[in-house]
């Protein structure tokens, strides 16, 4: 079901298919290849936060729309938004093209260590999830 590129070892994951990669004092957040495959062609990314806003773990910080559906984007951690990927406003297809890199959504300075899944746990979650 999942290809080798579906999970990267250098980041943590949520059950909602967001990833978080530690970069300095920030966690850069995006959605996984599994989520991209499930969504199909992404037509719109709406990030409802700006730099300086506070997000809460498990709460929506925006939406992502595809030809198939509209889905919420959930913050993996509580903290302050330090960066927003403005490129997605005009180029939502970046998420389809490079969900692990150029398709990142926001960067968050976390208030505390997040309880996120490692790559092995997320792979297990994908294998047993009823999607």
N, C-alpha and C positions, 0 to 999 in steps of 0.2 A: 504494500500500500504506500509506504513512504519511501522516497528515494534518498540516497545518501546525502543529498544537499538539503534535505528537509529539516535537519537539525544541526546546528553548529555548536561546537564544544566551548566556544569562548563567551557564551552568554547564558543568562537564566531565562526561564519561561513561566508564563501563567497558563492556567487551564483554559483561558479564553484566547490562546494563541498569539499573545503579544510576547515579544522578546525584549530583554533589557541587557545592554552591554555596558560594563563599567569602563568609563574613560575619565581618569583623574577622579575628581569629586562628583562627577555626574554619572547618571545612568541614561544612556541613549536608548530610546524606545521605538520599536517598530512592530510590524506583524510578521508572522512566520510564513514560510513557503506553503505550509499546509493551509493557512488562512487564505493566502492569495489564490491557491488552486481552488478552494471552495467558493471564493467570491467570483472568480472569472475576471473579465476585463473591467478594471477599475476606472470609473468615469468621474469621480469626485471625491476629494478628501477635504472634509471640513474640520479644522482644528479650532475648538471653541475656547482655547486658552491663549494667553499671550505671556511674554517674558515677565516674570515677577508674580504671576498667579500661583496659588497653591492648589495642588491636586491631592485627592485622597485615594488610597489604594482601593481598587475595585470599583471606582466611580468613573463614569464616562468623561472623557476630555475632548471628545469629538465624534465624528461619524465618518464612515467610509461607504461609498456607494458604488455599486457595480451594475452591470447589465442584468444581474440576477436578483440583487437584494440590497438593502440598506442595513448596515451594522454599526453598533456603537464601538468606539475605541475606548478601552479601559486602562486607567493608570495602574501600573504594576506596584507602585509604591506611593507613600505619602511624601510630599515634598514640594519644593518650589521649582517652577518651570524656568530654566536658564536659557534655553534656545528652542525655537520653533522652525521647522523646515518649511520656509516660505515657498520653496521651489514647487512644492506639491500643489499649491493653489492653481498654478497654470499648467502643471505637468503631473497630474495624478497617475499617469502611466508609469512614472518612475517606480512606483510600488510593484507593478507587474514586472518591470525590467530588472530591478535590483532591490528586492525587499530587505536584504541584509545590509545594504550600503546606502546608496543614494535615496532609497525610499523610506529612510527613517522618518519618524513623526515629530517627536519632541525629545528634549533632554531635560532631566529632572535632577535637582540636588536633593537626594533623599534625606528625610529626617532621621531615619533609623534603618538598620539592615532589614531588607525585605525577605519575606519567606517565599522564595520563588523556587521553582523546580530547576535542577540541573539538567543538562542535555540527556542523560540516561533516563531520568525520571520522566522528562517530557516525551521521549521516544516511547516509553512504556505507556504513558497516558494516550498517545496517538494509537498505539497498537490495541488498546482496550476500550477506547472511547466509542460510544455509540453515536456517530454523526449522521 
